[in-house]
Amino acid sequence: MAGKRKTTDQDLRAEILRLIQEPKYRPLDKIEIADALGYGAARRNEVRRVLRDLEQAGEIARIRKNRYVLPDAADLVTGTLSVHEAGYAFLTNEKPGQSDLFIAAENTGTAMHGDRVVARIIRGAEFSRARKPRAEGRVIRILTRANETIVGTLQQTRNFFYVVTDDPRLVHNIYVQPSSINGRQPRVGDKVVVRLEAWESRHVNPEGKIIELLGPRTAPGVDILSIIRKYHLPVEFPRAVLEETSAIPETVTADALDGREDLRRQFIVTIDPDDARDFDDAIHVQEIKGGWQLGVHIADVSAYVRPGSALDREAQRRGNSVYLPDRVIPMLPERLSNGVCSLNPHVDRLTHSVFLQFDRNGRMRQSRFARTVIRSAHRLTYKKAFAILKSPARDELGERLHTAWKLAALLRKKRFEYGSLDLDMPEVKVVVDKKGKPIRFERVENDESHQLIEEFMLAANEAVARELKNRGVPAIYRVHENPDPERLGEFCEFVLAHGIRVGDLTHRAELQKLLASIAGTAEEHPLKIGLLKSLKRARYATAPLGHYGLAKPNYTHFTSPIRRYADLEVHRALAERDLARRTSRAVPQLSAIADHISATERNAAEAEIDAVKMKKLEFFESQLEARDPQVFDAVVIDVRNYGLLIELPEILLTGLVHVSTLADDFYIFSPAQRRLVGRQRRRSFAVGDKLRAHVARVDQFKRQIDFAIADLRPDQNRTHRRRRK
């Protein structure tokens, strides 16, 4: 019955689209459309449902008097709204290859950041008043609200209470009427969760109801709890999942070894961060005649998480693990993620292995895949592995690692020769105490130990993708599509504004040349971030579209099934490729899963970035309160007429040195040279200058930080002149 209804809906969709696409079509409402198609009153609900689905999909649009048209016919665009904290917005066009719309603040209506909306084009790109010509629009309808609830801080004026949202892109304060929650009355300064009420008019602020009280903003743990609520991250596992997990043996049983290749005598090691608790990949490398043999062994999560089980449904819902400064929100319960699935040393573990043979030139000659059992010989940290690689080999472990690096270095060299882009950037880890207070920062460099693991995981992912593609097995691929030339053109202007000459960046070789030229410079970090924003975002899909950034025609995610659902699905597809009757999911179902986990991945990434930024601001806020701010090395990354944008390389934090704090002289902005120049002393500040700076102001609401230069001395003549006046 369900199949019949689905077919009927598809036929009705086609009929409606055919009607609306007719040259002589005039806008009709839902009743008129039903009549035109010959659907009587008894079947009008079907027409209403399909019209609603078509509108939600952006294939048709509703105009005045609830009449339906094709979007292009009425200059309408459907997409997701990205609001800037200043109030204006951009609408990301859902049609491939179509440009985004600029939406002025007064034209956003009651739409909020992240909402899916319909906008009407009110000014073409040729009439744009902006420096970069872009069509301008006005939001006319909200299709889907991005947020039913928001997180923020309760504030009060003389007459009313309001909540300042944690996300500065939600530019409107929310009016509330505080009431007791669990016996406690919310107080000013509390973090709260607010359920939004219907917002009909832009002329008044939105209103909402406080539904959860998280606690005082400065109380330990409240900041991360607010991140968890803001991004709707699941904390507790359902009872059915925990019951299912508790039934799984903590050790590998004898019957689980049936049909598996025994690798327990192989010299296999794991290399992970110092504080890692879930180890899902292990390696072994040995030199053979004419080249190398690489074994990549990945935790066989699919042996424990069966399709359709409570565990599987919850893992799919979560999509991935989320890594916050003081905790991990895992995709799988800890009994699995840190226990039976984790490739801990000196214990038997079930794995899915990829065996690759390379010749002396780094070309892959042979690949093989097998369900296996391993017993890791060593659990190495990146720091320990790096120390071993930087010292002469003294034992078998040292010899094995040095051999592994010879192969990894060759693979890395070949990868960049084939056009891979070096988009790696250092990371900064926030170290917190038991109460979650940030106490220091650790910069994580992409050194040889990281590169070694990276190259082997890339090789395994590529080999699995090629195998699934060649076998025609339905699977989920990791795709990174070619960039939009227009976006690369905008990035080129951004590069030129930094005084760097570049060629046509639509050519991969020119991009590689640019990345090589800025390596190690002050411009590297901001320009790489600018490039990433101009490229399309990597996502999951059922079509093997290739990976632009890695320059690989075949690529998937296979190596992290403990923390990514995509990898678990790929494991299942690979395991069943030889079965006469596969139980793998159908392509439409896989496509829906791919879209869902792409969304959960984006959500997790934003939560992680937000949490780290929050902890960085908290660190500097505490320094201000202690009135003993630490002085940091800084570098100027941009110069504006209102001050210097600086970055602290040790922390990877950007802030502003406002021109008003440059008290040693009166500084004038030179646009041509992009520098500030002192009128009296002629001291200048330009991009690339190194400074010593300390925190001057922290704005937690706007997520902004201001710095002051540590070695400036006020101009005594200026002070004396002011007194005489």
N, C-alpha and C positions, 0 to 999 in steps of 0.2 A: 504493500500500500504506500509505504514511504517513497519507494522508487517511482511509482505512478505519479504521485503528487509532485515530485521533483521534476519529472519530465514535463508535466503540465505547466509548472512555473517557468521552465526554460522556454517552452513554446510561447507562453504569454509574454515573456520578456521580449522575445524576438518580434512578436506581433506589434507590441507597443512601440518598440524602436523603429520598426518599419513604417508605422503610421506617422510618427513624429518626424521622420526623415523625409517624408514625401515633400516634393517641391511646393505643392499647393496647401500644405498644412498650415492652419492657423491655430494659435494657442488654445487648448481645450482644458477643462477641468476634469477631475476623475470620473464624474458621472457621464460627461460628454464623450470621454475616451472609451468608457465601457459601452456606451450606446454605439459609437462608431465601429467598435469591434464586434458588435452583435452579442454582447454579454448582458443578459437581463438582470433585474434587480437581485435575483437569488445568487448571482455570481459576482456582484460588485465588490464584495469583500476581497475576493481574489485579486481583482484589479487594483484595489487600494493597497494590498500587501505588496504586490510586485512594483507598483509605482513608488512606494516607500523604499523598497530595496534598491531600485534604480537610482533614486535620488541620493540615498546614502552612499551608493557606489560612485556618485559623481557623473553618471552617464546621462542623466537628465537633470533639469533644474526647475524649481517652482518660482514663478514670478507673481505679479499682482493678481488678486482674485483667485489665488491657488491654481493657476493655469500652468501647464507643463510645456517646456521647450527644450531643445538641445542647448547646452551651455554656450557654445560658440555663437549661436544665433542671437543671443541676447547679451553678448560680451560678458559672460559669467565665467568665473574660475572657481573650482573647488580645490581646497587644500588645507594644510595645517598652518595655523598662525604662530609665528615666532615674534614675541613682543620684546622690545628693548626696554630697559628700565627707565629710559627717558619718555616712554609712552608710545612711540611710533612702532610699526611692526612690518614684517615681511610675510607674505603668503607664499608658501612653497607649493607651486603648481603640481598637481598629481599627474598631469599628462607628461610623459617622457619627452624631453627635448624642448619643453615650453618654459619660458622665463618666469621668474618669480614676480610677484606684485609688491610694490611699496604701498603701505597703508599708513596714512598720517594718523596721529593720535586721535584727532577729532572724527576720524572715519572708522575707528574700530568698533564703535557702538558698544554693546555690552559683552563683546567677545573678550576672552582672556587668553593668556599665553597657553599654547598647546591645544586650543579648541580647533576642531575641524569645522570649517565654515565655507560659505559661498560668498564671493565678493563680485561686485560689478566693476568693470574697468571704466573709470571716469576720465582718464587722461592717457592717451597713448604714449609710448616711449619717445616718439618724435616731438612731443610737446612737453617733455619732462623738464622740470626746472632744476633737477639735481645735476651734480657734476658728472655722475655716471647715469646716462639716460636709462630710465626704467619706467615701465607702465605703472600707473597709479590706480588704486582701487578703493572701494568702500564696501565694508562688510554689510551684507543684506540679510543673511540668515546663519544661524548657528545650527550645525547638524549634530555635533556631539560635543558635550562638555568634557574637557580633559580632567577636571577635578570636581568630584562631588564634595570632597573635604579638603581643607587646607590647614597648614600648621603655621603658627605665628606666636607673637608675644602680645599679651594683653596690656593695653594702655588706656589712659583716661583723660578726658578734658573736664571742664567744669560741669558740662551738661550730659555727657554720654561716654560709654565705653566703646573701644574699637580694638581690632586686632591688626597689628602690622605683620604682614606675611613674611615668612622666612625667605621666600623666593622673590628677589627684587623685580623679577619680570612680571609678577602679579602686582601691578602698579597701584591698585586701589586698596585702601584700608577697608576692613570689614566691620560694619557696625554690629554690636552684639548686646544682649541683655544678660549679664552673668547671673547664673543661678547655681545653687549648691549641687555639687557632684560628689557622691559617696561621702556625704556629711561634711564636705569642705567647700567653702566659698572661694572662687577664684580671686586672686589678688593681682594688682598691677605688677607687671614684671614676670608673671607666670607664662610658661609655654603651654599652649592649649591647642586642641584640635577642634576645628569649626566645620560644621556641615553647612554648606552654602544653601541659601534659599533662592527661589526664582528671582532673577534680576532682569527687570523689564526696561528700565530707563537709565540711560547714561547720566542723566542730570542729578541722580542721587547715588550715593555709594551703595554697593551691594551689602546685603545683610545676611547674618547667619546665626547658628545656635552652637554654643560650646557643648561638645559631646564627650570630650575627654580632657582631663587636667593632668598634664605631664609633670608639673612642678616648677619651682623657681628657675629662671633661665640659667643662673650660675651654679645650681646644685649639681653635684657629681652625677654623670650619666644622663642627664636630661638632654644635653645637646645631641648625643648619638640616638637617643630614643626619639627625638624630634625628627632626625633624618629617617629613621625607620618608618615612622608614621607618614612623613612627607612623601616617601617613595613607595608606600604601601608594601613594605617588605614583610614577608611571613616570618614569624619568630618561632612559634610552636608547631610541631608536627601533629597531625591528627592522630587520634588514638589507634585507628585501624593501621596506620603506617607503622607506629611504634610496636604494635602487637606483631605485625608481619616481620619487622626487623628483628625482634627478640627471638623469633623462631629460627633465625639463621645461625648455624654453628660459628663459633669464633675462630675455629681452626679449619683447615682444609681436610675434608674427609676422604677416605680411600676411594669411594665410588665417584667422587668428583674428578679423579685423575683419569678416568676411563677415556681413551681416545686422545689424550693430550701428550704432546711431545715433552719429554722430561729434560729440563735444562738446569736442574738443581746443582750440577757439578760445574756449570759455566761460571766464569769470573764476571759477575754482573754487579753493577753499582748504580746507586741513585745519586743525583746531584740536585739539591734544592736549596731554597733560602734557609737561613739559620732557624727561623721560627716556624717553618713549615711543619704541619702535622699530618697532612695527607700527601702521600707519595704515589703518583699515578704513572710515572714513567721511569724506566731503567734502561741502561745501555750496556752493550759489550762490543768491543772492536778488536779485531786482530788482523795483522798483516798476513796475506796469503800470496801465493805465486801470482805475480802480475797485478797486485792491487790490495784491496781491503775487503773484509767481510764485516758488515755492520748489523748488529741485532738491536732493534728497538722493541722493548717489552712494555706493554701497557696493561694496567689493571683491567681484568676482565669483569667489569661491573655487570655486563649482560648475563653473566652466570648466576647472579643473585637477584637482579631486578627484571622480573618477567613482564612482557607487554600486557597491559591491561590490569596489572595488580595495583593495589593501593599505593605501594611504593612508586611504581611507574607513573601513576596519575599525578602524584604529588611532585615528583621530580620534573615531570613535564610542565606542570603549573609554575613551578619556580624557575625553570629554564636554566639556571646557573647558580653557582655560589656567589655571595657578595662579600667582599673583603673590606671591612671598616677598620679604623685605627685600633680599636680596642676589642674587636671580636670578628668572627667569621659567621655569616649566616649561610649554612651549607645547603647544597641541593639535596644531599642525602643525610640521614641521621648519622651521628658520630660513630655509632657501632659499625657502620659500613665505611664511612669516609675516612675515619682515623684508625679503624680496626681491620676487619677482615678483607677489605678491598685495598687498603694501603700497603704498598710494597715495602714494608718494614724489613730491616736487615735480619738475617739468620732465621727466618721463618718461611714456610712454604706459602706461596701465593699463586693464584690462578691468573694467567695473563693471556693476552692476544699479541702475538709477536709478528714483526715485519723483519725479514732477512733480506738485506740488500748487498749486492756485490758491485764494487766499483773498480775500474781499472786505474792505472797510475796517473791518468789525466783527469780523474774525477768523474768519468762518465759511468752512469749506472748500466751494468751489463745484465743483471739478473735480479728478479724479485721473487720472494716466496712469503706466504702468509700461513700461520698455524696457530691453533689453540695450544697453549703451553702451560707449564708450571715452572716457577723459578724459585730460587732462594738467594736473595740479594746478599752479596759478600760485604758490602760497605755502604753506609749512609753518609755521604759527603755533603758538606755545605758548599755554597759557591766560594766562600772565603777560603776554605781549606783546599778546594780544588784549584783555585787560583794560585795559592801558595805553592802547591805541588808543581803546577805548570811552570812557575817562575824559578824552580830549583831543579838541579840535575836529578834524574830518576835514581832512587836509592833502593827500591824494592819493586815487587811485581805491580803494586798499585800505581806507583810512579811511572813505570814503563808503560802500563796500559793507558794511563791518562795521556802521556806524551804521544803515544801512537794514535790515540783518538783525536788529539788536537791536530796532528799532521793531516788527517783526513778532513776534519771539520774546517781547517784553514783553507784547504784546497776547494772544498765545496762552496765556502763563502766567496772565495775569489771567482770561481766560475759563475756563481749566482749574479754577482755584480757585472761580470762580463756579458751576461745574457740580458742585462737591463734592469735588474732589481734596483729599487730606490732605497737609499739609506735614510730611513725615516726614524731610526732609533733615537730616543732621547733619554737622558738620565732621569731617574725617578728619585723622589725624596720620600723616605719613610718617616712617619711621625711616631716617635717612641713615647708611650704614655705610661704613667704610674698605675697603681692598683685602682685608683679612683678615676682613672681616665684623663688625668691632667697631663697635657703635653710637657715633656721635660727636655727633649732634645730632638734633633733631626739627623737622620742618616741618609746620606746620598748614595744611591745604588747605581753604580756605573755598569755599562754593558761591556764588561771585560771579557777575556778569553774564556773564562769558565761559563759565562752566560752564552757566549757565542757558540761554544761547543755543543751545548744542549740544544740551542736554537736551530742550528744547522741540521742536526740529526732528526729533530721533530719535524722540521720542514720537509726533509727527504721522505720520512715515513708518511706524512700527510699527502704528499704529492703521489707517492707510489700507490697508496690506497685509492685515491681519487682516480688515478689512471686505470686501476684494476676494475673498479666499479663501473666506470664509464665504458670501458671496452667490453665488459660482460653485459652491459645494458641493464644493470640492476637498479631499480628505483632507490634513490638515496638523497641525502641532504649534502649539498656542497657549500663550501665557503667561497663566496664570490666578491670580487671587487671590480666593478665595471669601469670602463674607460671614462676619464673625466670629461666634463662639459667644456669645450674650447672657450666659451664665453667666460666661465669661471676662472679658467687658467689665464685668460687675458686680463681679468681684474687683478689676479695675483701678480701678474707681470708688472702692472702699474705700481702695486704695493712694493715690489722689489726695487723698481726704478726710483721710487720715492726715498729709498734708503741709500741711494747713490751707487747702486750696484748695476753694472751693465749685464744684460742677459739677452739671449737669442729667443727664438720661437719655442716657448715652453710646451707647445703641443707635441714637440719631438722629445722622446724619452731621453735621448743623449744630452739635450740641452738642460733638462731637469737634473740629470746626474751631474753635469758640469757645475750647475749652480750649487747643488748640495755639497759637492767637493770643495767649492771655493769659499763657502761660509763655515765650513767645519772648524770649530774651535774659536770662532769670532763672537763678538757681542751680539751680532745679528742672528746667530744660528737658531737660538731657541724661538724668538718671535717669528722668524721667517718660516721655520718648520711648522709652527702652529698655523700660520697663515696658509701654508701649502696644504696641510691636512684639511683645513676648512674648505679649500677650493676643490679638493678631490671628493669623489663620492664616498659614502660610508660603506665599509664592508658589511655584508649581511649574509644570511643563509637563504638558499634557494634550491629547488629540485633540478635546475638546469645547470650543467657544468660550464659556466660563463667565463671561467678563468679568474685570475687575480692580477690586477694591474700593478699594484705596488710591488708584488714579489716577482712579476714578469713570469708567471707560471700559467700555462693553459689549463692545467688540471690541478685542483686544490680542494681539500676538504679538511675538516677537523676530526682527528682520530685519537689524539694523544692525551686528552684530559677528560675521560668519561666520569671521573669522580666529581668534577665541578662544572661540566657542561653537558646538557642533554643532547646537543647535536652529536657529540662524539659517541654517546651511548647508542643512538640510532644508527650511526655509521658502523659501529661494531656489529650490530645485529645484521645489517645489510651484508657486510663482508663475510660473516659466519654462514649466511644462508645462500651465498652465491652459487654453490655447487648443488644445492638441494633441488630435486626434481619438482617438488611443489613447495614454493617459497611461502612462508607465512608473513613476509615483510608487508608493510603498509602500502596501500595504493597511493599513486602520485597525488591526487587531490588532498588526501589526508596528510601526506608528508608536506605538501605545500602549505597547508594551514599551520602545521607544527613549525615549519621554517619561519613563517611570518611571526608567529607567537614568540619563538625564542630570539628572533632578531629584536623584538620589542623589549623582552626581559633583559637582554644584554645591554641595550641602550640605557634602560632604566637603572641597571646595576652600575654601569660606568658613571652615570651622572651622580648617583648616590655616593659612590666612592670618591669622586672628585670633590663633591660638596662637603663631605665629611672631613677630608684632608684640609680643604681651605678653611673650614670652621676651626679646626684644631690649630692651624697656623695663626689665625687671628686671635684665638684664645691665648696662645703663647705670648704674643706681643701685647695683648691687653693686660696680662699679668705683669709684664715688665713695666708698663706704664704705671700700674697701681703700686708697684714696688719702688717707683721713682729711681730706678737704676737700670735704664735700658742698655742692653748689650749693643756694642758697635760691630757691624758686619761689613764685609767687603761687598761692594755693589758695582754694577756697571750700567751706564746709560744706554738704554735700548731705543729711545725716541726722544725728540725734543719738540715741545709745543710752545705756543706763546704764553701759556699759563704755567709752564714748569717742565720738569724733567721726569720722564717715565724711566724708572730704574728697576733692575732685577737683582735680587740677592742670589747668586749662583749656588751658594751653599744650601739654600732652602727652596730655590725655584719659586720665589714669590715676587710678584710685580707690585709696585706701588708708585706713588707720586711724590716728588719733591716740589711743592708749590713754589712759584717764583717769589711769593711774599716772604718765604723763609730764607731766601738768599740775602742775608742781611749785611754782607760785606760790601755791597755795591748796588747800583741801580742797573738791572739787566734788561737789555733790549733784544727782542727776538729777530733773528735774521732768517727769513724763510728760504732764501736761495741757498744758504749754507747749512740750514737746519741746525742752528746753534743759538745759544743765549750768550750775549757778550756784555760784560760790565762796562758801563760808560766811563768810569774813572780809571780803574785798574786794568781794564782790557782783558781780564780773565774771562775765558770762554768755556762753555760746556757743549760737547758734541757727542753724537752717537759713538759708543766704544770707549768713552772716558771711564776710568776706574775711580771709584770714590770709596769713602768710608761713611756709613750712614747708620742712624739709629731711628727707632720708631718715634713718631711725633703725635699720631692720632689714629685711633681705630674706630671704625663705624661698623658694628656688627649687623645693623639692619641693612645697610647698603652693600655689605661685604667688601668694604674698601679700607685701604690702609695708606696713611701718609707718612713719609720719612723726612728727616732733616739731615743735612750734611754735617758730619761730626767735626770737621776741622775748620769751619768758617769762623771768622772773627768779624764782629760788626764794624762797619766803617765809622771810625770815631768822628771824622769830619761831618758825615751825614747826621750823626747824633747831635754834634755841636750846633750845626745849622738849624736843626729842628728846635733846639732849646732857644736859640736866638729869636726865631720866629715867634 
